[in-house]
């Protein structure tokens, strides 16, 4: 126990931005802009869903949860990055690192499950329209949403508990921009076999399973859409899925790059870019995708803006 206390680090140093030391002001302004767009965009989506009666449906109920998750994911990572840029010190304490990793994994795991639930909602709406109100009643939606949050937090609790057992023998430099399992396992000096096994098993249930479920749902949706005779009907059916499908491709595509790439062959700059694309850019893009490609959301936003204009005129 004494040896472990001597080798356990008290803080970590992020090396993700070490290759661009003279651009911290530019990076600070860029990440600040990304964070503001992310928070304001997702708050706009969430508020519109709460205010507009036309958006009171299962699809938008789950979208409100997605907006909360995107704000949470961004808030776990970006504020710390901004603070480090301000103080020009890319560090994080051990306890903060464990907390950041726990919440980051909780929210990303929840989002993967939520995207699968949203795919099922689209499947029920298009393939089982006569049973949709029964399959996706308010009780079912509440249970499904709650289950996705529990699923993400339980998975994260397991990984965080295992990661807290790792020793680092004084090595505290992380080739990353935030705390995550793979970079911590790389600098660990004790056997991380159990952590690696848990990561691989969890990736099957938390990553691969939701992705395959989503793909399967869309295969059934595609078959149903192709059976529709009119071109207008096909276009309308597909338009209800387009935004979600775009978000799914971005999220799971970035997830594959972040967790299943050959790390040894990636430069530090590429690692930083991939990490940014996975946890920082998608939460900013999601509200833009749903607001630009969704007529109902654009209509709700227009009504709110017009009502506000009448109040001030």
N, C-alpha and C positions, 0 to 999 in steps of 0.2 A: 504493500500500500504506500510505503514511503517513497519507493522508486517512482511509482505512478505520479505522486504529488510533485516530484522534482521535474518530471518530464512533461507534465501537462501545461500547455501554453495558456496564457490569459487573454491573448488577443491575436487576431489574424491580420495579415496585410494582403490587400487585393492588388494583384499585378496586372489586372485586365487593361488598365489605361497607362501602364508604365512605358509603352512604346510611343506614346504621343504626349510627352511631358509639357510641351509648350502650347497646348491647345485646350487647357482646362477651362478657360473662360468660354470659349466656343462650345465646348461639351456641356458646361453648366447651363448655358442659355438654351441649348438644344434639348437637353433632358427636362429642363423646366417647362419649355413649350410643350413637349410631348406629354408631360404630366398634367398640365393645365387642360390641354385638349381632351385627354383621357377622362379626367374627373368631370369636366363640364359636359362633355358629350354623353357620358353614361348617366350623369344626373339628369340631363335633358330627357333621355329615353325613359328613365325610371319615372320622372315626374309626369311626362305625357301619358304613360300607361295608367298612372293613378288618377289623373284628371279627366281623361277622355273616355266616355262610356263606350265608344266604338272599339276601344282597345281592351275591353274586359273579356278576353277569351283565353283559353289555355295557352295558346302560342305566345301571347304577350305576357301572360303571367310568368312563364318560364323565362321569357326575355328580360323581365324585370330582375329575376334572380341572376341572369347572366351579367346584367349591368352592375349589380352589386359585387359580383365576383371580379369583374374587370377592374373596378375601382380598388378593390381589396388587393388584388395581385400587384397592381401598379404601386399602391401605397406601401406594400411590404418592401419593395426594392428601391424605387426611385428616390424617395426622400433621403434615405441613407446615402445614396450616391451623390445627391446634391449637397448634403452636409459635408461629405468628404471633399468635394470640390472646393467648397467655401473655405474649409480649414487646411486645404492642400495636404491632407493626410489620409491616405487610403487604408484605413484600419477599421476593425470592428471587434468588440470584446467577445470572449468565448460565449458568454451567456446570450448576448445579442445575436450571435451567429446561430446558435441553436434555436432561438426564438424565430429568427428570420426564416430559417430552413423549415421549421415546423409549419408556420403559417403559409409560406409559399407553396409547400407541397400539399397542404390541406386545400388551398384555394384552387390550385391547378388540377388536383385529383377530382375535386368537386366539379370543376368545369368540364372535364372529360366525360364524367357521368351525366352531367346536365345536357351536354350536346347530344348524347345518345337518347336521353329522354325526349328531347325536342324532336329528334328524328322519328321516334315512335309516335309522337303527337301528329307529325305530318303524315305518317303512315296511316294512322287511325282516321285522319280527316279525309284523305284521298282514297284509301283502299276500303275503308269501312264507314262510309258517310252516314249510313242509317243507324249505326251503333255508336257513332262518335260521342254524342251527348252522354251516353251511358259509360263508355270506356274512359272518357276524360272529364268526369264530373268534378266538382270542386273538391270533394274529399280525396279522390284519386290523385288529383294534381298536387294537393298539399302533401300527401304521403310520398309521392314520387320526388317532389322537391326536397322534402326533409331527408329522405333516404340518400339523395346525392350528397348533401352536406355531411351526414353521418359517415358515409362511405369515404369521403375525402379526408376527414379528420381522423378516423380510425387508422387508415393507411399511413398518414403522416405521423401519428403517435408512435406506431411501430418503428418506422425508420428513424425518427428522432431519438427514441430510446436506444436503438442499436448504435447510432452515431455517437451518442454520449459516452459509449464505452470505448471509443477509439482513443489511442494515445498518439501523440505527435512528436515526442522526443525533441522538443525545442524547435522543430520546423513549423513555421507559422505563415509561410508565404503561399497564397492560393492563386493559381492561374485562372482567375475568374473575376467577375464584378459583383457577385453576391454569393452568399453561402448556399451550397447545394451538395447533394450526396457524392456525386462522382469526383469533384475536386478535393473534397475532404478525404475520401478513401485513397486518393493518389498520394497524399502527403502523410498518411497514417503509417506508423512504424510497427504496429502490431498486426496480427492476422485479421484481415477484413473479409475472410471467406464467407462468413455468415451474412455480413452486410451485402456482399455481392450477390449471394444467393437470394436474399430477401428482395433486392432490387430487381433481379430478373423475374422472380415470381410475381412481384407486384406489378411489373410492367405488363405482364400478361393479363392481369385482372383489371388494373386501373387504366392501362393504355390500349392494349391490343383488343381486349374484349369490347369496350365501348366503341372502338373504331370499326370492328367487324360487325357489331350490331347496327351501327349507323349505315354501313355499306349495304348490309342485308335489307335494311328498311328502305333504302333508296332504290334497290333493285326491284322490290315489290312496287314501290311508287312509280318507277319508270314503266313497268309492265302495265300498271293501271292507266297511266297517262297515254300510252300508245294505243290503248283500247278505245279512247275517246275519239269520236268521229270528227267533230269540228276542230278546225285549227285554233279558233278562239278559245275553245274549252281547254285544249292542250296547253296553250300559252298561259291561260289563267291559272291552271293547276300547277304548272311549273313555276310560275312567278311567286307562288306562296312558299316555295322551297328554295328559291335561288339565293336569298340572303343567308339562310342557315347553311346551305351547302358550301357557300363561299367561306364562311367562318370555319366550318369543319375542315376544309382543305388547308386553310392557313394554320389552324391550331395544331392539327395532327401532323401536318408536314413539318412545321417548325419543331414539334416535339420529337420527331424521328431524328432530325438533324442535331438536336440538343443532347439527346440521351443515347443514341445508337450510332454515333459516328466513331471512326477510328481515331481517338484523341491524340495518339502519338504523331499522327500525320498532319495534324492541324496546327497552324501557327497560333501564337497568342492572340494576334489581331483577329484571326478567323474565329477563334473561340469566343472572343468578346462580341463579335458581330452576331454569331449564332445565338448566344445568350440573350442579346438585346432583341433579336428577332423573335425569340420564343416568349419572353416574359414581359417585354416592355412595349413593343410595337403592336401586337394583336389587340391588347385592351384599348389602344387608341383607335384602331381601324374598325373594330366591331360596331360602335355606334354610327360611324360614317357609312358603313355597309348597309346597316338596317335603315338608316334615315334616307340614304340616296336611292336605294333600290326598292323601298317599300312605300307604295302609294298611301296606305292607311296611316303610316307614321308621318309622312309628309303632310297629309291632310290634317292630322291632329295638330301638328306643329303650326300649320297655317292658321287654324282656328284659334289657337292660343295666342298667337301673335296679333291677330285681328282684334280679339277681345281686349288684349292689353292696350292696343292702340286706341280703341274706343274709350277706354277708361281715362287715358291721359289727354284725349282731345276735348 
